């Protein structure tokens, strides 16, 4: 998916100003303003039904906003909640699908994917089918497919929501390692407060009905080593603050 406009300022790759969206007369999102800079990990945190997925669909151009301005600079890869891997295709065939759809040379697309298979922890699974993989491995494959479909921006919509807590925690650490390795900008949807504080550089807290930005929280502690956040007093303090907002 490509950018909608190319008018982002300075280091911004996504900029939303006063974006509003209604369905059937009900306001789902109201005056949403969000900025994401290149290389950042930004989370959209809010309860179910506050319009988080609608926001992603607007950013990708799948649906139109009613009003406001959106600027997106760079290709977007969009990873939805379910892994959406095609059961009749191997893992390699699944991850290169966006490149095949774009008409990229099949040999070069598979060579490109092969470079990242090992990095993503998928070595030995290239010729397996989705049913042969655990939930966590399927999400890695889905992440790789999203990565290959984007040059700059990855939108991740609750990618760990359906996983058990141990797998989820492992993948949270894994995604931070991946982000360092592949240098992407990530906009991440979650309704898990701890997950948002652990992973993010900043969080936009959304309230519901209609979805509005309650607060933007910048997380400046342990930025270089986010694993230290997990058992920190700061994480608990931010958690308390966010619970009060929701």
N, C-alpha and C positions, 0 to 999 in steps of 0.2 A: 504494500500500500504506500502511496506517495503523499507528500505534503499537500495540505489544502491551500496554503498561501506561503509566501516566502518573506513575511514581513516581521519576523521575530527580531527583537533588539539584542545587540551585543552577544551574550553567551546563551541566550534563551533558545531552546529548541521547541518548547511548547508554551504558548501563552493564550490563556482564555480570559476574556474581559467581559464581565456581566452577562454570562451566557444563561439563557432561560429556555426551558422546554416544557411544554404541556402535552398531555395525551387526553383526548376526550374531555377537554375543559378542566382537567386536574393539573395543577402546576407540579411537575416532578422535580425540576431543578430551577432555582431562582437566583439570579444575579451571581453566578459562580465565577470567581476570578482565581486563576491558578497560574503560576509560573514555574517552569522546570528548566534548569540550566543544564548544559551539556555535561554528561558524566555523573549527574546526580542520581540518587536513589530516593524517590519521593513517593510517599504512601498517601492514598485516599482512604481514610478510616471512617467508618460509620455503620449504623445498624442496617439490617436487611431492609430493603425497600426505600432507601434514601436516594436512589438514583445513580449509584456508583457505576453500574454496568451501562446505563443510559449515557453517562458521561463519556465512557470509553467509545461507545458507538458513535457519538457525536465527533469525538477527536479523530476517529478513523474515517469519518465521512459516510458511515453506514446509515446514519439517520441525520436529518437536518435539525439545527437549532431553530428556535423561534426568533430569538434576538441575541445581540451581543456579537463579539468578535473572537475569532479563533485564528491563531497562526501556528503552523506546524512546519518545522524545518528539518527535512530528512525523511528517509524511509521508515515506515512503522511495521513492526512485527507484533501481532496480537495473539496472545495465548489466553484462551478462555478457560473457564472453570474445569470443564471436562477435558480429558487429554485429546479427544477427537481423532485419535489414530485410526486409520482405516484397517479393519481386521484382516482383510485379504492381502494386504501389502506387508512386506518385511519392514523391519525398523529402518534400514537404509532407504528403502523406497518411500517410506513415510516422511523421513526427515528432508529428503531432497524434493518432495512434492512441490513446494512453492517455487523452486528453481525450475522444475520441469514445466510448471504452468507458465512461468515467465519466458519459456523457450530457451533457457540456458542449455548449452551443449551438455549432453548427458554424461559424457566422460569427465568433463571438467567439474561438473556439479558434484559428482560422486567423489572425485579427488579432493574437492574442497571439504565435503562432509567428512571424509575419512580422516582429515587432519584434526578435526574436532571431536571425533568419536571417542578417542582415548581420553582427551581432556575432560569430556563430560562424564567419564566413567562408564562408557557403553561398549568398550572393547569386548568382542566375543558375542555381542548381541545383534550385530549388523544383519544377519540372515534369519534371525528369529522373528516370530510374529507377536503382535501385541499381547495375545492371550498367554504367552509364555513368560511375560515379564510381570514383576511385582508393580504395585501402584507407584512406588517411588521411582522405579526405573522407567515406567511409562511417562512420568512427569519430566524426567531428564530428557527423554526422546522428544517430548513435546517442546521443551525449552530449546533444544537444539534446532528443531524445525523453525521455531519462532526467530531464533538468532539468525539462521541462514536466510530468512525472508526479509531481514532488516539490515540496514547499514548503520543505523544510528540509534533508533528508539525502540524499546520493547515495552509493550503494555501487558502486564500480567494480572489477570483477573482471578483473585483468590486461588492461585495455583496449588496451594497445599491444603485447601479447605476440606477435602474428602479423605485426607490421610490420617493414620493414627499418630499419636503425639510423638512417639520416638522417631518414626520416619520423617515426620514434619520437622522436628528439630534438626535432624541430620541434613535435610534438604535446605533448611534456612541457612545453615553454615555453608553448605555446598554452593548456594546461590551467591553468597558474598565472595567466595573464592572465584566463582565463574565470572562475576562482574569485574573483579580485579584483572582476571586473565583476558577477557574479551573487550573490555572498555566500551560498555554500552550505557546509554541513559535508560533508567528504568522508572516507569510509573506503575505503581503496584496497588491493587485493591485488596483490602482485608477488613474483616470486622474483629480481628484479634488484636487487642491493644498491645500486648507484650510483643507480638510479632512485629508490629509497626515500629515500636520504640527500638527493638533490637536491630532491625535492618536499615532504618531510614536515616537520611540526612535531614529531611524535614517531613512533617505530617500535616495534611489538611484534614481537620476533623469536621465531618459533615453531620448535621442534624437532619431529621426526616420530616416529610410532609409539610411543606415542600423541602427538598434538599437544599440546604444553604451551608455556606462555609461558616462554622462556628468560630474557628480559630486556626491560624497557621502556627505550628510549633517547630522551631528550629532546634535540632539536636546536635549540640556541639561537643558532647562528651565522648571520649574513646572513639573518635572518628577513624583513627588509623587501625584500631584493633577492636572491632565491634563485639567480638566474643566476650570481652571484659564487661560489656554492658549487662550480660545475662544475670549476674548476681550482685549488681550494683544498687546502692541506695537511690541513685538518680533514676534508674528504671522504675523503681517503686513510686518515686515522687511524681514522675510523669504519668504513671498509670493512674494515680489518685486524681491528678489534674484532669486527665481525659475522661475518667468515669464521671466526674462532676459535670463535664460538658455535654455528655451524651444523655 
